[in-house]
Amino acid sequence: MKFTQQRPSGINLIRRYGADFIAIGEQEIRSSCLVTANSIEPWVPSSVEELRGEHLAALFTLAPEVVVLSTGAKQVFPRAALRAEFATRGIGLEVMEVGAACRTYNVLVGEERRVLAAILLPGPLKGPE
């Protein structure tokens, strides 16, 4: 589904998404990633079931005020212990299916909030080996 026609200069907006990809600008991403207004980083877990405490360190390093966690085609909440990690740091956590997560991220980044989209995608991690 395409829903954003243009990308303001220097801002990462999610232009399209599907069950196994997101598109930022002209770049199609098919593996899990962390997206902020000015960065896109690979992320190891590909499902909520794979998500562990050590995976959260990469999120917290980016110092967001809110994290929008995309869990794929269905909304699936991470374990309570993982959700508690966000609360203890004063970071908001919103868990959503991919479409809602992409739309919410775009709205928040447009409001110049320190938002991070943590996108879980089933594809293989594509990065330095």
VMD Tcl script that draws the C-alpha trace (Angstrom):
set ca {
  {0.00 0.00 0.00}
  {1.37 3.43 -0.94}
  {0.35 6.34 1.24}
  {3.07 9.01 1.26}
  {3.79 10.73 -2.03}
  {6.90 12.69 -1.17}
  {9.71 12.68 1.34}
  {10.82 15.95 2.93}
  {14.54 16.43 2.53}
  {16.54 14.63 5.20}
  {13.56 12.95 6.89}
  {12.93 9.21 6.69}
  {9.25 8.63 5.90}
  {7.84 5.19 5.21}
  {6.28 5.53 1.75}
  {4.97 1.98 1.25}
  {4.70 -1.22 3.22}
  {3.60 -4.81 2.91}
  {3.71 -8.00 4.94}
  {7.42 -8.48 4.20}
  {8.82 -5.02 3.37}
  {8.80 -1.29 3.98}
  {9.95 1.39 1.57}
  {11.72 4.55 2.68}
  {12.26 6.88 -0.23}
  {13.17 4.59 -3.10}
  {14.84 2.02 -0.81}
  {12.90 -1.20 -0.22}
  {13.81 -2.91 3.05}
  {13.01 -6.60 3.50}
  {14.58 -7.35 6.88}
  {14.01 -6.03 10.38}
  {15.25 -2.51 10.97}
  {15.24 0.49 13.27}
  {14.09 3.73 11.62}
  {14.41 7.27 12.96}
  {14.01 10.60 11.21}
  {17.65 10.48 10.09}
  {18.85 6.86 10.34}
  {18.01 3.34 9.23}
  {19.82 0.49 10.97}
  {19.54 -3.29 10.59}
  {18.01 -5.12 13.54}
  {18.45 -8.81 14.33}
  {15.07 -10.19 15.52}
  {12.51 -11.09 12.85}
  {9.54 -11.76 15.15}
  {8.21 -10.89 18.60}
  {9.02 -14.45 19.68}
  {12.71 -13.87 18.85}
  {12.83 -10.52 20.65}
  {15.17 -10.60 23.68}
  {16.48 -8.03 26.15}
  {19.80 -7.74 24.34}
  {17.96 -6.58 21.19}
  {16.60 -3.57 23.09}
  {20.07 -2.08 23.66}
  {20.17 -0.87 20.05}
  {16.83 0.90 20.56}
  {17.83 2.58 23.80}
  {21.13 3.81 22.33}
  {19.14 5.93 19.87}
  {17.41 7.73 22.80}
  {13.81 7.83 21.51}
  {10.94 9.30 23.48}
  {8.57 6.77 21.91}
  {9.09 3.46 20.09}
  {6.55 2.20 17.58}
  {7.03 -1.57 17.38}
  {5.67 -3.16 14.21}
  {4.92 -6.83 14.76}
  {3.88 -7.76 11.22}
  {0.40 -8.54 9.93}
  {-1.02 -8.90 13.46}
  {-0.50 -6.99 16.69}
  {1.48 -9.24 19.05}
  {2.70 -7.92 22.38}
  {6.22 -8.73 23.62}
  {6.66 -10.38 27.01}
  {5.85 -8.21 30.03}
  {9.50 -8.12 31.11}
  {10.50 -6.57 27.79}
  {7.70 -4.00 27.95}
  {8.81 -3.10 31.47}
  {12.27 -2.16 30.16}
  {10.67 0.74 28.28}
  {8.68 1.91 31.31}
  {11.73 1.94 33.58}
  {13.50 4.23 31.08}
  {10.51 6.52 30.58}
  {10.19 5.57 26.90}
  {6.73 5.12 25.43}
  {6.04 1.84 23.64}
  {3.30 1.41 21.07}
  {2.84 -2.09 19.61}
  {1.00 -2.27 16.28}
  {0.52 -4.21 13.09}
  {2.71 -3.00 10.21}
  {0.25 -0.59 8.56}
  {-0.73 1.20 11.76}
  {2.91 1.32 12.87}
  {4.07 2.92 9.61}
  {1.29 5.52 9.67}
  {1.88 6.34 13.35}
  {5.64 6.65 12.84}
  {5.11 9.06 9.91}
  {2.73 11.26 11.92}
  {5.07 11.40 14.93}
  {8.20 12.09 12.86}
  {6.26 14.81 11.05}
  {5.55 16.37 14.46}
  {9.33 16.33 15.06}
  {8.99 13.88 17.94}
  {11.96 11.64 18.83}
  {10.24 8.54 17.48}
  {11.83 5.25 16.52}
  {10.08 2.64 14.40}
  {11.24 -0.86 15.31}
  {10.08 -2.88 12.31}
  {10.05 -6.67 12.60}
  {10.16 -8.29 9.16}
  {10.45 -12.00 8.38}
  {13.25 -11.59 5.80}
  {16.90 -12.36 6.44}
  {19.13 -9.72 7.99}
  {21.01 -7.94 5.21}
  {24.06 -6.21 6.55}
  {27.77 -6.60 7.07}
  {28.72 -10.19 7.70}
}
mol new
graphics top color blue
foreach p $ca { graphics top sphere $p radius 0.5 }
foreach p [lrange $ca 0 end-1] q [lrange $ca 1 end] { graphics top cylinder $p $q radius 0.2 }
display resetview
